[in-house]
């Protein structure tokens, strides 16, 4: 009987602990701070150091293929004491500098998620001294940026999961037999497309515009999954279907101002070709950034192109293009299962 009582006591204790943990998780606030903002937690005396310059060079690095060189992130500073305050500690993207002579001989990085708020990501940079850390970080800069970019994409996808445009999503399924979460604000079908199966939707903005397109071509040549091959398809299809306001104006890929870039991404075990660059209207004045995901639909022997492009000549374009990019990651082909968390690695 004593053993039974002890066992029941342990089970009850574990149950209470589990419930307390669940309640604790439920009451965590949503991460605060603006999108694509990073908070450096460091002592004030480090802000004029070479280490600070290195960190700024990493996180304020110009985004690829943006006309004005919009930086990856806007940086803010917090002292370690201020970060301990409950209202401040819930910010979403945090970099904590840990300089301690007792640290390991080589600098290293650790990551904490959801510590003080939901979807929060804390990157801790550990080293024995600041010079060692400043020398170590440049070799990891792309990965350090990608940690927070992925976190922001996931946050935006979560918004789309709650507030997507079902009408345009159904239209996309009818036209291209694929699914994608279409942002609620992007709800107006584009006009003038030559191909009746060409999916085009826009927010019809005035000072700035956001657009999503999806189209497909038969899979006949693996060269489509290369920089030059992807550009050739894009220019052919987008030029035929998206026209400017003046006679003879049509969309093309701008290769003069910023040459496009192609990357091979691995997302949930699926290969995605990412084409990123600038678009322009030939015989017109409009231009801006675009990002395109290229997928092989093995079942239907076709290649699917999903693209977001924006126009905002007098504004920062980082958030516009990133929000469209988040939608592209929700693209599902007929053979796809629902993908879990976004994990992006560059193929060798």
C-alpha positions in Angstrom: 0.0 0.0 0.0 2.8 2.4 0.8 4.4 1.6 -2.6 1.1 2.3 -4.3 0.7 5.6 -2.5 4.2 6.6 -3.4 3.6 5.7 -7.1 0.4 7.7 -7.1 2.2 10.6 -5.5 4.9 10.6 -8.2 2.3 10.3 -11.0 0.3 13.2 -9.4 3.5 15.3 -9.1 4.5 14.7 -12.7 0.9 15.5 -13.8 1.0 18.8 -11.9 4.4 19.7 -13.3 3.3 18.9 -16.8 0.1 21.0 -16.4 2.1 23.8 -14.9 4.5 23.7 -17.9 1.6 23.6 -20.3 -0.1 26.6 -18.6 3.2 28.4 -18.7 3.5 27.8 -22.4 0.0 29.0 -23.0 0.4 32.3 -21.2 3.6 33.3 -23.0 3.0 36.5 -24.9 3.6 36.8 -28.7 7.1 38.0 -29.6 7.2 41.8 -29.9 9.3 44.2 -32.0 8.9 45.1 -35.7 9.5 42.5 -38.5 13.1 42.2 -39.5 14.4 44.0 -36.4 17.2 42.5 -34.4 18.1 43.5 -30.8 21.8 43.4 -29.7 22.1 42.7 -26.0 25.6 44.0 -25.1 27.3 46.3 -22.6 27.5 49.9 -23.7 31.3 49.8 -23.8 31.2 47.3 -26.7 29.2 49.5 -29.0 32.2 51.3 -30.4 34.3 48.2 -30.7 35.5 46.1 -33.7 33.1 43.4 -32.6 30.1 45.8 -32.9 31.3 46.8 -36.4 31.5 43.1 -37.4 27.9 42.5 -36.1 26.5 45.5 -37.9 28.3 44.4 -41.1 26.5 41.0 -40.8 23.0 42.0 -39.9 22.8 45.3 -41.8 24.2 43.6 -44.9 22.4 44.7 -48.1 19.7 42.3 -49.2 20.4 40.6 -52.5 18.8 42.0 -55.6 17.1 45.1 -54.0 17.4 48.3 -55.9 18.3 50.5 -52.9 20.3 47.9 -51.1 17.8 47.5 -48.3 19.5 46.0 -45.3 18.6 42.5 -44.0 17.7 43.9 -40.5 17.2 47.1 -38.6 19.4 46.9 -35.5 18.5 48.1 -32.0 20.6 48.0 -28.8 19.7 46.8 -25.3 21.9 46.7 -22.2 21.9 43.3 -20.4 20.1 44.9 -17.4 17.3 46.4 -19.7 16.9 43.0 -21.4 16.0 41.4 -18.1 12.9 43.6 -17.8 9.7 41.6 -18.6 8.3 44.0 -21.2 11.6 44.1 -23.2 12.7 40.5 -22.9 9.9 39.3 -25.2 11.3 40.9 -28.4 11.5 38.4 -31.2 15.0 38.4 -32.6 17.8 38.7 -30.1 21.6 38.5 -30.2 23.3 38.2 -26.8 27.0 38.8 -26.6 28.6 36.5 -24.0 32.3 37.5 -23.4 33.7 35.5 -20.5 37.3 34.3 -19.8 35.8 31.0 -18.6 34.2 30.2 -22.0 35.6 27.5 -24.2 38.9 28.2 -26.0 37.0 28.5 -29.4 34.1 30.8 -29.9 30.7 29.1 -30.4 27.0 29.9 -31.0 23.9 28.6 -29.2 20.3 29.1 -30.0 17.3 29.3 -27.7 13.7 29.4 -29.0 10.5 30.5 -27.3 12.2 31.4 -24.0 10.3 34.5 -23.0 7.7 34.7 -25.8 6.2 32.6 -28.6 8.3 32.4 -31.8 11.2 34.2 -30.1 14.7 33.3 -31.3 17.8 34.1 -29.1 21.2 33.7 -30.7 24.0 33.7 -28.1 27.6 34.4 -29.2 30.1 33.0 -26.7 33.9 33.7 -26.6 36.7 34.3 -24.2 37.3 37.8 -25.5 35.8 40.2 -28.1 38.7 40.0 -30.6 38.3 36.2 -30.9 34.6 36.6 -31.5 35.0 39.4 -34.0 37.4 37.2 -36.0 35.1 34.1 -35.8 31.8 35.6 -36.9 32.4 36.6 -40.5 32.8 32.9 -41.6 29.3 32.3 -40.2 27.5 35.4 -41.4 25.1 33.9 -43.9 24.0 31.3 -41.4 23.5 33.9 -38.7 21.3 36.0 -40.9 19.4 33.0 -42.1 18.4 32.0 -38.6 16.3 35.2 -38.2 15.1 35.3 -41.8 13.6 31.8 -41.3 12.0 32.9 -38.0 10.4 35.9 -39.8 9.2 33.8 -42.7 7.6 31.3 -40.2 5.9 34.2 -38.3 4.4 35.5 -41.6 3.3 32.1 -42.7 1.5 31.7 -39.4 -0.4 34.9 -40.2 -1.4 33.6 -43.6 -2.6 30.3 -42.1 -5.1 32.4 -40.1 -5.9 35.1 -42.7 -5.4 33.7 -46.2 -7.5 34.6 -49.2 -9.5 31.5 -49.8 -11.2 32.8 -53.0 -7.9 33.4 -54.7 -6.6 30.1 -53.3 -9.4 28.2 -54.9 -8.8 30.0 -58.2 -5.2 29.0 -58.1 -6.2 25.4 -57.6 -8.5 25.5 -60.6 -5.9 27.2 -62.9 -2.7 25.4 -61.9 -3.7 22.4 -59.7 -1.4 23.6 -56.9 -2.2 25.2 -53.5 -0.6 28.2 -51.9 -1.6 30.6 -49.0 -2.5 33.9 -50.7 -2.3 36.9 -48.4 -5.6 38.4 -47.6 -4.5 41.8 -49.0 -3.5 40.4 -52.4 -7.0 39.8 -53.7 -7.4 41.5 -57.1 -6.9 39.3 -60.3 -4.3 40.8 -62.7 -5.7 41.8 -66.1 -4.4 41.3 -69.6 -2.7 37.9 -69.2 -2.5 36.1 -72.6 -2.5 32.6 -71.0 -5.9 31.7 -69.4 -4.1 29.4 -67.0 -1.7 32.1 -65.9 -2.5 32.9 -62.2 -1.8 36.5 -61.3 -3.1 38.4 -58.3 -2.3 41.8 -56.8 -3.2 44.2 -54.0 -3.8 46.9 -56.6 -1.9 49.4 -54.5 -1.3 53.0 -55.4 2.0 54.2 -54.1 3.3 50.6 -53.8 2.2 47.3 -55.2 2.5 43.6 -54.4 1.9 40.8 -56.9 1.9 37.0 -56.9 2.0 34.8 -60.1 2.0 31.1 -60.7 2.5 29.4 -64.0 3.9 26.1 -65.4 5.7 24.7 -68.4 6.3 21.1 -69.6 9.4 19.6 -68.2 11.6 18.9 -71.2 15.0 20.2 -70.2 16.8 20.1 -66.9 18.6 23.4 -67.8 15.4 25.2 -66.5 16.9 24.6 -63.1 19.8 27.0 -63.8 20.3 30.7 -63.8 20.2 31.2 -67.5 17.5 28.6 -68.1 15.2 30.0 -65.4 15.7 33.6 -66.7 14.8 32.5 -70.2 11.5 30.9 -69.1 10.7 33.9 -66.9 11.2 36.4 -69.7 9.2 34.4 -72.1 6.2 33.8 -69.9 6.1 37.0 -67.9 6.8 39.1 -70.9 3.8 37.6 -72.8 1.4 37.9 -69.9 2.3 41.1 -68.0 2.2 44.3 -69.9 2.8 47.9 -69.0 0.6 50.9 -69.4 2.2 52.2 -72.6 2.2 50.6 -76.0 4.8 47.9 -76.5 5.6 47.8 -72.7 6.2 44.3 -71.2 7.9 42.8 -68.2 11.5 41.5 -68.4 14.3 40.5 -66.1 16.7 43.4 -65.5 20.3 42.1 -66.1 21.9 45.6 -66.2 21.4 47.1 -62.8 21.7 44.0 -60.6 22.3 40.6 -62.2 19.9 37.9 -61.0 21.0 35.1 -58.6 20.0 31.5 -58.6 20.2 29.2 -55.5 19.3 25.6 -54.9 17.2 25.3 -51.7 16.3 22.2 -49.7 12.9 22.7 -48.0 11.5 19.8 -46.2 13.5 17.4 -48.4 12.1 19.1 -51.6 14.3 20.8 -54.1 13.4 24.4 -54.9 15.3 26.6 -57.3 15.3 30.2 -56.1 15.6 32.9 -58.7 16.0 36.4 -57.3 16.6 39.6 -59.1 15.1 42.8 -60.5 12.3 43.2 -63.0 11.6 46.1 -65.3 9.0 47.2 -67.8 10.6 47.4 -71.3 9.5 50.6 -72.9 8.2 51.8 -69.6 9.4 53.2 -66.2 8.3 50.7 -63.6 10.9 48.3 -61.9 11.4 46.5 -58.7 12.6 43.3 -57.0 11.2 39.8 -57.5 11.8 36.3 -56.0 10.7 33.1 -57.8 10.5 29.5 -56.6 10.8 26.8 -59.2 9.6 23.3 -58.5 9.4 20.0 -60.5 6.0 18.4 -60.5 7.0 14.8 -61.2 3.4 13.5 -61.4 2.4 15.9 -64.1 5.8 16.2 -65.8 5.9 20.0 -65.6 7.9 22.8 -63.9 5.9 25.2 -61.7 7.1 28.8 -61.2 5.7 30.8 -58.3 6.8 34.4 -58.1 6.3 37.4 -56.0 7.3 40.9 -57.2 6.7 44.4 -55.9 6.8 48.0 -56.9 7.6 50.7 -54.3 9.8 53.4 -55.8 9.7 55.7 -52.8 9.7 53.1 -50.0 11.8 50.4 -48.4 11.0 47.2 -50.3 12.4 44.6 -47.9 9.2 43.9 -46.1 7.1 43.8 -49.3 9.3 41.2 -51.0 9.8 39.1 -47.8 6.1 38.9 -47.2 5.6 37.6 -50.7 8.5 35.2 -50.3 6.8 33.8 -47.2 3.7 32.9 -49.4 5.9 31.1 -51.9 7.1 28.7 -49.2 3.5 27.5 -48.7 3.3 26.3 -52.3 2.1 22.6 -52.5 2.3 20.5 -55.6 -0.1 17.5 -56.0 2.6 15.1 -54.7 3.5 17.2 -51.6 2.6 16.4 -48.1 2.2 19.3 -45.6 5.6 20.6 -44.8 6.6 21.1 -41.2 8.9 23.9 -40.0 10.9 25.6 -42.7 14.5 24.3 -42.7 16.5 25.8 -45.5 20.0 24.6 -46.4 22.0 25.4 -49.6 22.9 22.4 -51.7 26.6 21.8 -52.3 
